[in-house]
Amino acid sequence: MAAQYAISGTTAKGIASSVEQAVAEGGLGPGEALPPVRRLADELGVSAGTVATAYKELRQRGIVVTRGRGGTVVAQAPAVGARRPPRVPQGVRDLAGGHPDTAFLPVLLPPERVDPVNGSHRASPRLAGLEEAARAWFARDGVPDGQVTFAHGALDCMARLLSVELKPGDIVAVEDPGFHHLLDLVPALGLRMAPVAVDDQGIRPDALRGALRAGARALVCSPRAQSPAGGCFSAERQEALLEVLSAYPEVLVVEDDHNAEVSGAASHALASGGLPRWAQVRTVSKHLGIDLRWAALACDATTLARHEGRMLLTSGWVSHVLQETVLRTMSDAGARALVKRAEVTYGERREALIGELGGRGIGAHGASGLNVWVPVRDESAVVNGLRSRGWWVAAGARFRIATPTAVRITTATLEVGDAVRLASDFAEVLGESEATYGG
């Protein structure tokens, strides 16, 4: 154990450093268990309290997670080293990445020339035209547009909001299953997660109430195109969630409406419900292009001041060249028409796969967005079985905390005709799995 992974040190900081080095160098991989506290303490000749302090530091820094009786294990995406998504095998159709179809992404329209900047843009960080467009974007869906600012993408924005709002050890309520990058980010900020179960209408009120009673100080959720399960708030669900939140006015509610233009669902955002502490983040990467690392943020005045203060101390502003590109592309008539066609096509493709799976007795979820979530008993068997038939899908383990096993299929590039073949292959794989492991 300790010798195998070369864990050493006589102080909490030294032990934590040796574990971090083992993770960075690959000696300890994602999901691998660290020795129990008392065993490692005996091997290193230190107190159990010293090892416990080291493990606490590693948890706060997002390198390890604790799973109750499952012990302390290396995080799936530890906040150390340079990790990249798994490589897609050659010769298979990639339906795992959650990306849009490039056929529906417009050609970007950057400025023709960029003049030198005299000084900096800290005094005027936002282009007036883009700020006006962002306000109209939020107002269209009933989101208050009185306080608007920009960030470098949704995760950049949420990281800043959570880091200025909370302190290490605080609890964040997150969707389960949820956006895997967010599930990696929260522990990397030294925060704890309270999973909130979802259904086809997004987060469930009873599950949210439980997380808030457990002490959650912030909630991060998606009002539509929830990743990975595709849920979207209905008017009734919005009302029920607002009723739950009314008893917790100090909780910051952050909505990630990342797929606002191509979700295929109307907006019933919590941000429209008069919450005292709220923020909604929108990006353009799903409908204009992944290289546009820009996000618009609408929020209450206190949240805006805290976000702006931290932004000013770090990057200062979002590149005006990037802002001009976003504005020019958003305003282009051809780009807008292409986005409209994309929303219709994505809905047809998503519904085609759900229908074909349902016709074979396979339940699937995907009320909106670019993905379909399919509960299965054995993720590995399904992923490997579909790979052998030329399909590459994502195992649900990347997205789950406490919910049952499943796989996520990105349908953005899956043409309607291909849904028949994929559903047929899926049914065969499930049949083989039941024959192997029992029905």
RATA-V792956 format. One line per field, one symbol per residue. phi: phi as a letter, one per 20 degrees, with the letter a starting at -180 (. if undefined). psi: psi as a letter, one per 30 degrees, with the letter a starting at -180 (. if undefined). burial: # if it has 24 or more other ideal C-beta (glycine too) atoms within 12 Angstrom, else .. A space follows every 50 residues. Layout:
phi: ???
psi: ???
burial: ???
This chain:
phi: .ffgdlfbodcgfffffffgffffenfcegnfeefggffffffemcffff ffffffffffemeccddlffndcfffcffbnddcgfffffnceecdemef effdefffcfffbcffeenbdffbfdfgfffffffffffgdmegdfccbc benffgfffffffeeddgnfddfcfcfbfffffefgffenddddfcfccf dnfegfffgfffffogdbcdbdfblgddenfbfefffgffffffffecfe feddddefdgecfmcfecfffeemffcbbcdccdffcdqfeeeccdcdaf ffffffffffffedfnaegfffffffffffefffffffffffgfffffff fffgfffffdmdfbcrfandccddfbecffffffffffdndddeffgfdd dcfffacddedgdefgffffffffffffffffffffdne
psi: deeeghkllfleeeeeeeeeeeeefgfjlkfkklkleeeeeeefhlleee eeeeeeeeefggellkhbffaklkleikhkljkllkkklkglkjgffgll kffgklklilkeljlkkjblgefifkkeeeeeeeeeeeeeggkkgfjkal lhleeeeeeeeeefellkflkkklkjlajeeefeeeffggllkjkjklaf gakkeeeeeeeeffgkflkklkflhkkffglkkleeeeeeeeeefffiff kkjjkjhfhefgfgklkikfffggkejlkkkklgefffkffiikkkkkll eeeeeeeeeeeefcfelkkfeeeeeeeeeefkeeeeeeeeeeeeeeeeee eeeeeeeefggjklkiflaglkkjklejeeeeeeeeefggkjlkkffffl eflllllkkkgegjleefeeeeeeeeeeeeeeeeeefk.
burial: .#..#.#.#..#..#########....#.#.####.#..##.##.#...# ##.#############.....#########............######## #..###.#................###..##.###.##..#.###.#### ################...############################### #####.###.##...###################..##.###.##..#.. ###############.#######.#.#############..######### ..##.###.##....###############....#..##..##.###.## ####.##..#.#.#############.##.###.###.#.########## ###.##########.#..#..##.###.##..#......
